[in-house]
């Protein structure tokens, strides 16, 4: 059995961009991922998301390559609960609605947004990553 006494004294450790917690909870990791993802999404706002010359399909490709990669980095080792998935899905929906220029007054369901973007739900993506 390995001695992880050094982890108990620090409570959490950042390794290769992932936060490892001594209590094995992923709350801080998800907060860390969302913070990084929010910054990357904001940096691309003027150049990509708000660019009228780019097609929606191109914007979705950039979203998959940049935003989803940052958001789900290390997720194959996560033990997620319903609350975590809801939190991640809410962020994803907000991003997709911004990219696709869908306003709350359009009364578009979350499923319709995912179909329009041709992207699976966070739950489906996490299951796929964890089964690899």
N, C-alpha and C positions, 0 to 999 in steps of 0.2 A: 504494500500500500504506500502511495506517495504522501509526502508531507507537504501540505498546503498551508502551513502556519503563516507564511509570508502573505498569503492572500487574505487571511483573517484580519491581519493588522491593517491592511489598506482598504478593506471592504470592496474595492473595485479596482480593476486594472484595465488599461487600454492597450490592446495588442493588435497590430496591423489594422488599425481603424475601428476595431470592435471593442466594446466595453464588456468585460467579464466581471460578473458580480459574485461575491462570496456566497450569496443566498440563491444563486442560479436563476434569479428573476431577470426578465428581459425588458423591464420597464425603462430603465436608463438607456439601454441599447436602442430601443425604439425612439425615445426622445432624441438621442444622438443622431440616429438615421434621419429622422424628420427634420431636425435642425439643419443638417448638411444638405438634405434634399430641398428644403425650402430656399436655402441660399442659391443652390444651383438653378432651381426653377426661376427665381427672381432675376438672376443674371442673364437668363435667356429670354426674358420677357420682351424687351424691345426688339432684339435681333431676330427672334424666331416666333414666339407665340403671337406677338402683335403685328407681325409682318404680313401684309395683305398680298404680297407677291408669292408667298409660299403656299403650296397646296396643303390641305389638312392631312393628307397621307404622309407628306414629308415631315410635318410637325409631329405626327404620331411616331414616325421612325426615330426622330431625335429624342422624343419623350422616352421611348423604350430603351434607347442606347444610353442616355444620360440619367434621367430621373429614376426610372425603375431599377437600373443597375445599382445606383447609390442607395435607394430605399431598401432593396432586398439583399444587400451584401451581407453574407454570413448567415442568411436566414435558414439555410439547411440544418443548422444546429439549434435553432430556436424551438422552445416549447411554448407554443402560442395558445392563448385562451380567446374566447369569443370577444372579449373587450379589446384585446390587441388587434384582432382582425378588423373589428368595427372602426377602430381608430385609424388604422392604415387605409382601409377602404374609403373612409371619409376624406382623407388627404388626397387619395388617388382620384376620387370623383371631383373634388374641387379643381385639381389640375386639369383633368380632361374637359370639364365644362369650360374652363378658361381657354384651353387650346381650341376647342370646337365652337367657341363663342355661343354657348348655351347659357341662357339666363334663367334664374329661378322662376321668372314669370312665364316661361315657356312650358312649364309643367311636364318636363321630360323625366321619365323614371330613370333610376340608376342602371337598370338592365338595358334600357334603350341607349343610354350613353355608352355603355360597354360594347353593345352591338355596333353602334355607329363607329366607334374607335377600333373595333375588331380586336379587342384586348380582353383576356379572361379576368375573372375576379381575383382579388388578392388571395383569397382562400385557395382557389384552384392553382395559382402560381406557387404558393407556399407548399402545397401538397406535391406538386411536380418537382420542386427543388429538393424536398426532403426525401423523395423516393429514388432519386438518382444514386 
